Every structure is written in C-alpha cells, then in structure tokens.
C-alpha cells in the first residue's frame, strides 16, 4: 500500500510535490500537457528463481488520454532545467509509488536521464533527500546510468562516484550499444552492467555472437560486475541468458511492467519450463557431440597408444587424420613446445586460406598456455576434451583432444584438433 512521505519538504521538494496528485494511496504527476505515472518490472535472479528487484518505468499520456513514449515527454522538456525538473519529478513519483514493493530483500532500479547525470548538481541536492523522505536506504536503490550518451568522462566519473559514496549500487545501462567500451567499465567500476537487447538478438540469430555472449558475461564478471540481460521476450531468449551465465534477467517472458499493486512476481512455471528445457537441450547436445566425437576419440586413443609404444607420429596418426573433421595431430613436450610438424589429412595444406599462410608452420611453437596442454598435464593418462575455442593455426573454431603420456622416459602430450561445426 502506497504511503505519503512525511517530514517538512525542502523548496525543491515542495516544488515537486506541487506537481504530484495523490489519488487514494498512490500518485500521478503533471508535466507540461502530460500525465505521468509509474510502472514496475521485476528483475529476476536466474539462480534465485525470484525477483531481486524492480525497475521503475515512466508511463505517460497526453491530454486525450493516449499513451506517449517517455522519450517524447523528455523531448518536451527542451532545456537542461526542464529536463532536471522532469527527471526529479519522475524519481519522486517512482519512489512514492514503489512503497507497496519496498523491501530490504529487493532493489529499486531508478533510471537517471544522462543530461541530469552531468548537469543535475547545478540545481542543488535532491537524491539523498528523496531517499530519506521515502525511507529508502541507499543500498536498496540501484542507480541506472545510460553511459553511452555521456561524452564528458570527468563528469560521468564524478556522478558515478557520488552515487557510490552515497551507498547506492550503480548499474551501467544498455552496454553494448553505441560507443560502449570496456575501458569505461574498468574506470567506472559499476556494480552491475545491463546488456543491450541487441546483443541478445545477435546471439539468437548468429552462431558467432552466441559463442561470444558467455565470454562477454565472463569478462564483465572478471571486472567485478554483476550482469543483467534485459528485453527477454520468449523462452529461447531466456535459455540464451542461462547459457551465457547472466546473473539477472528482465523481460516480458518473466513479467510485464505494471503498477506496484498489480505486479505479478510468480514465474515459477516459467522457471520450471526453463530448467526442463535446459536439461533436455544439454542432454541432446551431449548426445550429438558424443555421436560425432566417439569415432574420433577411438581413433585418437589408438593413435596415442601406438605413439606411446614408440611408433612415429605420422604412422600412429595415419588412421586418425583420415577421420572426418580431424584437422591435425601433433605432439608437445613437457614444457608445451611442439615437437616436429603437424600430421594432417592429405591435401590439407591447400585448404588453408592464403591470408593465413604465415600461421601454417607450427614446429617449435609454444602452446604451454593452452587449456588442452594444461589439462593434460594436470591428469596424465586421462583423455581431455576442450570446449570450442578459436585456433590461430587456421583462424577457426576448433575442439582439441589431448592426453599426456611418457615416451622413452620423457613426458609428451599428444593432441588432435577437430573442426567445430
């Protein structure tokens, strides 16, 4: 149930309250010719399977009652002063209307207009007073900043630091759109990054983008950021979010925006379907991979046994490199240095594109940093299979089989590269 904030208002607070109309227990506001109200959309923890927060969204209508976009409303503000006034009115409205959902176990996500991020301090303090008036601890409020629209690096950093020092988590919104870059993530060190929906769309339709999305999430995790995938509209996109390792998800698939009193947070059925589908997909993918790899694994293990018994690699690998999709077989010493040249299928040297010719010779190359070498070294005698990765030998996606063994008393690692379909 919404409640009116108590306490004497500041001059700014009084000005904003003059624009707010309280209808029963909740509020709307007037700006120019637009009627403003709040809607809230849950943000779900993919591991928690429940809402961890709610993003406040502006809803507006014109004099005829027809819905208009928030962008149109902000365009009507025209000046910096008008934009600051409108932005603060929206945040006041959202903070008041959020009260039925307010809880220490949930975050309130509040968007701040980019112009206000850099210009707001010129118009006096506001935010800390807003939190006090509505009994919101700073730690409960995630400040969303659309950083790609802000070109002044110094002002952007100052604004982010202001909210951090206040105690609010900071989220960079729509990362991956416009001029977003990791340099800013490293400098600003936000608590969360919300990935632009365009990245999800690309992952849905492009295999390369789908492989990249989990790596992008992993890089953001390495930078100390939690990751939100937004704009998830169906089960396929929800599965992509799970596959990518995102922490949080937001979109129509889970719940549509609504007034606080009418919001739906029940997504149990959706999560149950997701779990079943993810398990089924993993089982099918594993079965397909095993069906494809098993003949190669059998040939690779025969090759490794023959090589360990003293056969020349070219002879030991003759059957292996004749297997469909095998690109090459080679041996590393105990330090990861390649011994001799690759054993490849007949005519393979003609399949490498001329622009990659400088990469063709790998004798003496140091592969000690590669996962297939390190995994084999950690567990001698056990077959290792990598995830798909980018191989510079042919500038393509590969899977590598490897096994460490002793030959003539020295540690060798036999490797086989397979074309990833």
Protein Blocks (a to p, Z undefined) as FASTA:
>chain_A
ZZddedjddfklmmmmmmpccehjbccddehjbccdddddddddfklopafbdcdddddd
dfkopacdfklmmmmnopamlmmmmmmmmmmmmmmmmmmmgcfkbccdddddfklmmmmm
mnopfklmmmmmnopafklpccdddfklpmblmlmmmmmmmmmmnopacddehihiajbc
fklmmmnopabdcddfklmmmmmmmmklmmmmmmmmmmmmmnopacddehiabfklmmmm
mmnopabdcdjkloccddfklccfbfklmmmmmmmmmmmmmmmmmmmmmmmmmmmmmmmm
mmmmmmmnopafklmmmmmmmpghiabdcdddfkopaehjddddehklmmpcfklmmmmp
mghiacklpmklmmmmmmghiacdddddddfklopacddddddddeehiacddddddddZ
Z
